[in-house]
Every structure is written in C-alpha cells, then in structure tokens.
Amino acid sequence: MTDYLAGTDASSSRISPLGLIWFGLATIAAVVYFHEGFDALLTAWATPEYSHGPLIPLLSAFMFFQELKSEPIYRGPVNRWPGLAVLLFAVALGALGKFSQIDDVVAYAIILWVGSMLLISFGWAQGKHFWVPVLHLIYMLPLPGVLYYKLSTFLQSISSELGVALLGLLQVPVFLEGNIIDLGVLKLHVAEACSGLRYLFPIMSFSYVFAVLYRGPMWHKAVLLISAAPITVVMNSVRIAIAGWLVQYLGESHLEGFSHFFEGWVIFMSSVVILFGLAWTMLKLQRSKMSLPEALDLDFTGLWPQAKRLGLIEPSKGLIAATLILGISAIGWEIRPAPAPIQIDRDPFALFPRHLQDWQSRPMARLDTAVEQSLGANDYYGASFTRPGSTTPVEFFSAYYNDQTKGGTHSPEICLPSSGWEIAKLDRVNIAPEVGLKQPFRINRAIIQKGEAQMMVYYWFESHGRHIAWDMEAKLILLWDGFTIRRTDGALVRLTTPINEGESQAHAEERLKEMFLEVNSVLPRFVPQ
C-alpha cells in the first residue's frame, strides 16, 4: 500500500474545510503578532528602492505552485516537529524585534514563519523541497541600513566611474570628484546621479526567478543568478551618461519630470530584456531545441489545480499547536503591561561649551536642508576649535539620535567618499593606552585626502557608555540594548584636523589627542551613558 496518491490534482482527493479553518486562524494570529514587521514592509515598499516589494510574494507563490506540480499528494504519516521548531524560532526572533523596537527584525521573522507553516502543513519530507520560493522572499525585505549604505556607496562609485567614461566618449566635458559629477553647468551628486540603483533589487529578484525556472545546465543558472548586479550597474552608467548628455545639450530641466522618470524605466526594462537575451543566447550556444518560454518554465497552466491542493491541508495536531502558539503569543503581547517610558536626561548641543581649557571655538553653520534630512539626527553640533598662537583647527562634529532603529548613524566611511574625500588609511584602534585612559576606548583613526590635501580623522559611535569603532558592532549592540534596557539612542562623534604641508602625521595627531580628551570630559552631558 502506497502513501502517495496518483497525480497532483486535488479534485481526486477530499477537501478538508477544518484544515483550512485552522490554517486561516494561524495566519490571522501571525498577522496580529508580526504586525510591526508587516508595517515595516509596507513602509519600505512605499520608497523607490523597495517599490518592487509587493511583487515578490506573488513571484514566490508562482514558484511554489510550480514546485508543487512535481510533488505527488502524500497521505502517509508526516513529521511536523521541524516545522514547529522553526515556528518557535520565528516567534522568538519576532519577540526580539518587538522588545528592541526594531521592526525590520520582526519582518525578517515573517519569512521564518512562512517556512514553518509549509513544513507544518506538508511535513518535513515534502515541505523541505519548498525552500526555494521561501528564500526568494528575502528580496522583499529592506536591507539593514549599514549594509544598504555600504552597498549603495560601492556600486554608485563604480556607476559614476563608468558613466563619466561614457560621457567622455560622447564628447561631454566632465570631471569626477569622489562621487560628484561636475558637468560645468551642473554638479550631479552621487545620490541623484545613481538613483537608478533602486532597480538593483528587483533585477536581482528576477534573475533569481530566472535561475530557478531555467531548465538548462547548472552553470547557465549560475550565470543568470550573478548577472543581475553587473547588468544593473552598467545600465545605470548608461543612465548617468544620458543624464549628462541631456544637461549638456538640452538643459538641466530635462532631468526632472517625465523625461527623467521615463529614462529610469527604460533602463529598468532594458535590464530585464538583457536577462531574457542572456538566457536565449545560452540556449542557442548550447543548440537546445527548447524555446525560451519552455526553457524558463513559464507555463501558467495547471496552477489552479495546485492552488486547490491547499484545501487538502489536514487539521493536524501540529497545525493546531501552531495556531495556539501564534494566538497565545499575539494575545500575550497585546495585553502585556506597557513598559514605562525611558527618560533620557541630556543637554542639547546648543549648550556645548564654546571654550575647552585654552581651546576656543567657532560654531559651524547649519547644514543644508538636504544634508540634514540625509543625516536624520535629532540634534547635532559642529565647531572649529583652535588654540592661541595656532591657526590649525580641530573640527568637532557629533550627531545624536533619540531612536536609531529608523535609520540611525551613518558611518563616515560612507559619507566621506560621497563628498570627494578618499580614505587613504583606516585603522580601528584602542586609543586608551595612548591618552592615559584606564578603560578601553575603541575608535577609527583615518587619513583622508582630496588631491594633495590630507586630514586626520578620529570617529566612533557612542552607545550607552560603550565606545564602538565598527558600525556593524554598533547595530548589534543597538539590538541587544533595545531588548535588554529598551534604549535605542546613540551618537556619532568625529574629530578632524588638517595635516599641514611639511607636518608629520604624529604632530597632527597630537592635536586630535588633546581635543579628544577635552571633548570626552564634557560629552556625557550631551550623549548620556
């Protein structure tokens, strides 16, 4: 006697309304429990970078039903314990995100919940085969801010270089300084010139789908999968070149409105066409007799019978247990006593001392509105400090955030290259022994340069009494502190001084060390520990 039923059509089997009811209840409970994650997804999907997000679940569902075609209906005993284990982990990860007030973490837990429900509904033997469409859901998630900015900066730099090279071929006078493209009549900042990188994520998603559905050799699949990034970067470089050409010959007004929008979507569709063309070319080189639609398995027939198979979900003990776990978690979270608000006592930077020992300061001008919005700080301050008898300043800058979960501090490793400065050297060091401090104090010590000008920079992240050099470590500590002490505030601190002509780096660093000690003697007033 076999445990498998012939065929994969649910019409030959008995639909179980009770199973669907329990599955529906579990889904409702999950939506309630993970609602912060769904809110985070909807918020991200409203931005240009993640506007493709709503398409990802649809593509994942299509791949799931395609996978289901090859799976016969199974009626034997199933092992649902792995699914329940994954579900418990998803609930725990969701709780971590809720307690730490980082909604993106709750969104990540949603994918684990989807995978757990498939394992519970189909059992381990069959459910494990559906990992491909579940993994694809990653493309609907917003990237952690640190990864997003670093990836964007890296790819924007490449796009800017290629775009300027193409403008040279088009006989358009252009100069590139960092990530600023100077066309003479207009300067295109990297954020504007490379906004086409918003198409990287949907193109990567489509290349994933192509690789999964493609029926050719494995190396063909690998080519389709990894081609998304280079195709997008090259096409975005073309987009930059078109923007520069429009400015040069038609005027900067053509960068706005319909022309700019149309130009972006042309680049996006061109990238998709290139992916199709790449798949078709590999088929021809292999001398395959399959057509491109056949090779990509774009057969939409038979999806409805597979969808009806969801009606065969059994009201198993595992499914009932999953519903109860999600329901109790959702209700328990909603009725829990509201935590007392954390009162953070700090002085505003407007009260920052104008004199530190014999150092006298000159406050810097307010940042431009666009820069302020990009910084996203709740409070910030900058000043240039000098000592009597010296004209060489040490510039102090700090940005404070009440809540870093909605963006937070941006590392100078990202900001400096975009303003034209190149990081020539960067070390993460414990400066405490050098300045006579007893407790460890981790900072970044960098040498930056623009042309022949050089500067030395100290910068670090302040997080509730911790002094952190690595931005990824700062984000992990933010998650931990949000969970344990419910604090998500923090600050970036930066000290900068020029290295004068003929001056040694050691001599310039002495100024930084002296200012470092002075600043840290008053900083806790403005960045509470």
N, C-alpha and C positions, 0 to 999 in steps of 0.2 A: 504494500500500500504506500503510495507516494504522498508526500506532504505538499506538493506543488500542484496547482490546477493548470490545465492546459490553457494557453493563451493568456493575454493580459487585459482582456475586456471585462469590466466589472459587471456587464449585463448578465453574464453567466453565473454570477455569484449573488448572494443575498446581501443587500444593503443593510447596514446596522445604524438606524437612526440614533440609538442610545450612544454609540461610539462617537458620532458626530456631535451630539449634545455635550458630552464630556470634553471633547476636543475644543468646542466653541467656548465652553466655560473656562477652560485652561487658557485659551487665547485672550479672553476678556480680562482675566485676572492678571495675565502677563502685561497687557497694555496698561492696566492701572499701576502695577508695580514698577514697570520700566518707563513710566510716562516722562520722566526727566530726560531719558535717552531719546525717546521719540520727539520730544520738544527740541532737543539739541540737533537732531537730524533735520527737522523742518526749518530750524533757524539756519543751518548750514546750507540747505538746499535753496534758500532764498538768495544766496550770494552767487555771483557769476562763476566762481571757482568750482562750486559743487551743485550747480543748477541741473546737472545730469542725474543727480541722486535718485529722483523718482523712477527713472528708467531701470535702475539696477535691479530692484526686486522683480520687475517684470521679466528681464532677461534671465535672472536666476530661476524664475518659475518655468520659463521656456526650457532651459537646460535640464531642470528637474524632471519635467514631463518627458523630455527626450530620453533621459536616463531610465525613466520608469518603463519605457517601451521594451527595454531589454530585460526587465525583471519580471519573472512569472509571479502570479498570485500565490502567496505562501499561506498555508493553513495549519502548519505544524506548530509545535511549541517554540516560543521565541524568548530570547534573553533580553529583558528590558532594563536590567540593572545598570549597564553602562550609560544608558540614556538618563536615568535618574541621577547618576553620579555627575554627569555633565550639567544637568539642570541645577543641582545643588551648587556647583561651582559658579554657574551663571548668576544665581541668586546672591551668592556671596560677593561676587565681583560687582553686581549691581548695588549691594549694600555699601561696599567700599566707596563707590562713586557717589552715592547719596550722602553718606556721612561726611565725606570730604568735600562735598558740594561741587564736584567736577562732573558735569552732566555727560561729557564725552565718554567717560569711563562707563557710565550706565549704557550709553549707546553701543559700546563695544560688547557689553554683556548680552545685548539683544541677539547678536549673531550666535553666541553660545546657546542661547535659549532656542533659537530656530533649529540648530543642530540637534539639541537634546530632544526636541519634540519629534523629529524624524526618527531618531534612534528608539524612542519610546513607542511610537506608532507602528514602525515596521520591524523593530527588533534589531539587534546588533548585526545579524547575518546579512540582512538586506540594507538596513539603514546606513551602514558604513560606506556603501557604494555611492551615496549621495553627497559626499564631501565636496565635490567639485562645484556644484551650484551654491552650496553654503559658503565656501571660501570666496566665491565671487562677490558676495555681499560686502566684503571688505571695501570694495570700491565706492560704496555709498557713504562711507564714514568720513568725517573730517579728520584730516591728519593732525596729530599733536602740533601745537604752534611752533615748537622748536624745529621739528622735522620739516614742517611746511616752509618756514622762512629759509632754512638752510638749503633745502632742495630748490626753492624758487631762486635764491641768490645764485646758486651754482649754474642752473640751467639758463637763467637770464643773462649771466655773464657770457656763456657760450653763444646764445642767440644774438647778443649785442655784437660780439666779435664777427660772427658770420654775416649779420645784417650790414655792418659797416663795410665789410669786404664786398658784398653785393652792390652797395651804394657806390663804391669805387668803380666797379665795372659799369655802372650806369652813368658814370661821369658826374656824380653828385659830390660836390666838395663836402667833406665831413671829417670831424675829429672826435675820437672816443677818449674820454677821460673817466676811468673806472667804468661805471655803468651809465654814464651820462653821454648821450649822443648829441654833439654840437653841430647843428646844421647852418650855423651862422645867423639865420633869421629866427631860429627857434632851437631851444635845447629840449630834447626828449629825455626825461628821466627814465630810469630802468623800469619803474613801476608802470609807467604809461607805455613805454616802447615795447614792453614784453608782456602786456596783459593777455596776449594770446596763449600764454602758458596755462590759462584756465582750461584749455582744451586737452591738456596732457592727460588728465584723469579720465575723461570719457573715452579718449582714444585708447588708453591702456585697458579700460574695461572691454571695449570692443575687440581689441587684439586678444584678450583672454578668451572671449567667447569664440573668436575665430579659431584659436588654437585648440579649444576643447572640441568644437564641432567638426573640425577639419579631419578628413579621413586619410590623409596622406601619411608619409613616413614621420617618425618622431622628430627628426631634425627639421622637417618642414614646420611642425608645430612650434618648435623652439624659436625658429626664425620669426614666425608670426607673433609670438609672445613678446620677444625682446625688441621688435622693430618699432614699437609704439613711440618710445622716447626719442630715438633719433629722427623719426619721421616728423614728429611734432616740433622738435627743436629746429630742424631745417626749414620746415614750412613757416614757422614763426619768424625765422630770419628773413624769409621772403616777405612776410608781412611787414617787418620793420623797414625793409628796403622800399616797399610800396609806399609806406607812410612817409619816408624821407623824400621819395620822388614827388609825392603829392605836395609836400611842403615847398619843395624847391621850385616846382613848375606851375602849381595851381593855387598855392596859398594854404596857410595852416587851418583855415576854416573847413577844409575838406577832411580834416581828421575827426571832425565831430559829426553827429547826426547819422543819417542813413548810410553815407559812404563808408564811414568808419565801421559801423555795425555790419554792413554787407561784406566789407573786406574781411572782417574776422570770421564770419560764417563761411565765406568762400574758402578760407584757409582750412577751417574745420572739415568741410565736406571734401576738400581735396585730399586731406589726410586719410579720410575713410576710403576714398576712391583708390588711393595708393595702396592701402591694405588689401583691397579686393584685387588690384592689379598684381600685387606681390604673390598672392595665392594663385592667381591664374597663371602667372609666369612660371612658378614652380611646378604646376601641373603640366604645362607644355614641355618644360625641360625634362620632366620625368616621362613624357609621352604617354600620359594617362588618358584613357578613353572617357573618364568621368567629366561631366560638365562642372562648372564652378558651383552652381546650386547643389548638385549632387555631392561634390567634394566637401561642401560646407554643411551638409545635412540640414538644409533649410526646408525640410518637409514639415509643413504645419498640419498635415492631415493626421488624424489619429490622436490628436491631443485631447479632444473631448472625452473619448473613452478612458484615457489615462486620468483625466480630472475626476471622472466618476469613481475611480478606484479609491478616492479619499473616503467615499461612503462605506468602504469595507473596513475602516478603522474599528478595531474592537474596543468595547468598554472594559479594557483590561485593568487589572489591579495597578499596573504601572501608570496607566493614563489617569486613573482616579487619584493615585498618590500624587502625581504631578499637579493635578488640578488643586488638590488640597494644599500642597506646598506653596504654590503660587498664590492661592486665595488667602491663606493664613499670613503669608509674607506681606501681601498688599494691604490687608486689613490691619495687621500689626503696625505697619509703617504709618498708616493714616491716623491711627488712634494713639500713637505714642505721644507722650508729653513733649510739647515743643521745647527745644533746648533754649536756655537763657541766652540772649544775645551777648556776644563777646564785645566788651567795651575796650577799645584801644585808645589809650591816652597818649597823644603825641602833639608836639608843637608843629604848626605849619612852617613850611620852608621860608615863608615871608619873615620869620623871626630869626633866621640863620644869622649868626654873628658876622658883622662886617669886618671885624678885626680878630685875628687869631694870633696871640702873642704880638710879634712885630710884623706879622703879615697883614697887609691892608688889601681890601678887595674892591673891585668894581663889578657890580652885578651885570650879567649879560642881558641882552634884550630878549623879550619874549619870542618864542619860536613862532614860525609861520603857522597859520591855521591848519594847513595840510599836514605839516610835520607834527603838530600837536595831536591831530587825530590819529596819525600813524603811531605815535608814541603811546597814546591811550592811557597816560598816567593820571592819577587823581591829584597829584601835587608834584611839582618839580622845581629845581632851582639850579642855576649856573652862575658862577662868578669867577673872575680872574684875579688871583692873588699875587701880589709882588711884595718884595721886602725893600726897605730903604737902601738906596745905593745900587739897586739892580733893576733892570728893565725887563728881565726874562721872567715871564709869568708861569704860574702853575694854575691850570684851569680845573675847577671843581664842578662836577655835574652829578646830580642824583635825581632819580625819578622814583616816586613812591606810588604803590598800588594798594588800594583797600582790598581788592579781590583780584588775584592773579589767575583765577580759573576761566576768565572770559578774555584771555589774551595774555596779559602779563608782560614781564620784562622781555625786551629784545636784546640779544647779545650784540655788543659792538662788532663781533666777528661778521655780523650781517650788515649792520648799519654803515661801518666804515668803508667797505668796498663800494657801496652804492653811492657814496659821496665823493668818490675819486681817490680815496686813500688806499694804498696797498699794504697789507700786513706782511712785513718783511721777516719778522720773527715773533713767535708767540710761545711763552713758557708758562706752565701752571706751577706755582711755587708756594711753599710755606714761608712767608716773609717774617714770621715771628722771631726767629733767631737773629735776623739781620737788623731788627729795630729794637730788640730788647724786650719783646713781649713774652710772657710765660705760656700763654695758651696758643695752640696752633691757629694760624690765620692764613687761609688759602686765598691767593689772588692770581689773576692773569697779568703777566708782565709782557708787554708787546712793544715792538719797534714798528712804527708805521711810516710810510713815505709817500710823497707825491712829487714826482720829478726829483729834484735834488734836496727838497725839504724833508727833514726827518723829525719825528716826535717820539717820545717815550710815553707809554700809557700804562697805568695801573687800573684794573677794573675787577669788580667782584659783585656777587649777589648777597644781599643781607636777607636772612630768613630766620627770624625769631631767635636771634642770638648766635646763629651759625653764619660763618663767612665762607662762601662757596665760590669756587672758581669755574667749575664745569656746569654749563647751563642744563644739561640733561639731569645731572645730580640735583640741581635746584628744583626741577619739575618733579622728581621722585620724592624729594623731601616735602614739597608742597602737597602732594597726595597724602603722605604719611601724616603731616601736621594737620591737614584738613580733617583727617579721620580721627586723630587722637586728641587734639586740642582745639579743633574747629577754628583754626586760624589760617587764612589764605592770603594775608597781606605780605608785603615784602618790597624790596627796593633794589635798584641797580645803583652802584656808586662808581664814579670814574674820575681819575686824576690824570691830567695830561700836561706835559711840558715840552717845549721845543728843544732839540739838540742843536745848539748854535754851531756855526761854522768854526771848525778848529777845536770844538769842545769834545771831550770824551763822553761816552755813554755813562761811565761811572759818575762823572761830575754832574751830569744832568739828573741821574737817578738820586743823587743826594738831596736835590730839591724835592723830588717826589716823596722820599722817605720822611723828610721833615714835615711836609704838608700832610702826609699820611697819618702821622702821629697826632697832629693838631686836629685834623678832621675827625678822627676816631674818638677824640676826647669829648666832642660835642654831639656826634652823630646819634647816639641813643635817644636824645631828646626828640629827634625828627623821624627816626626809624626805630620804633620800640622793639626791645628784645623780649 
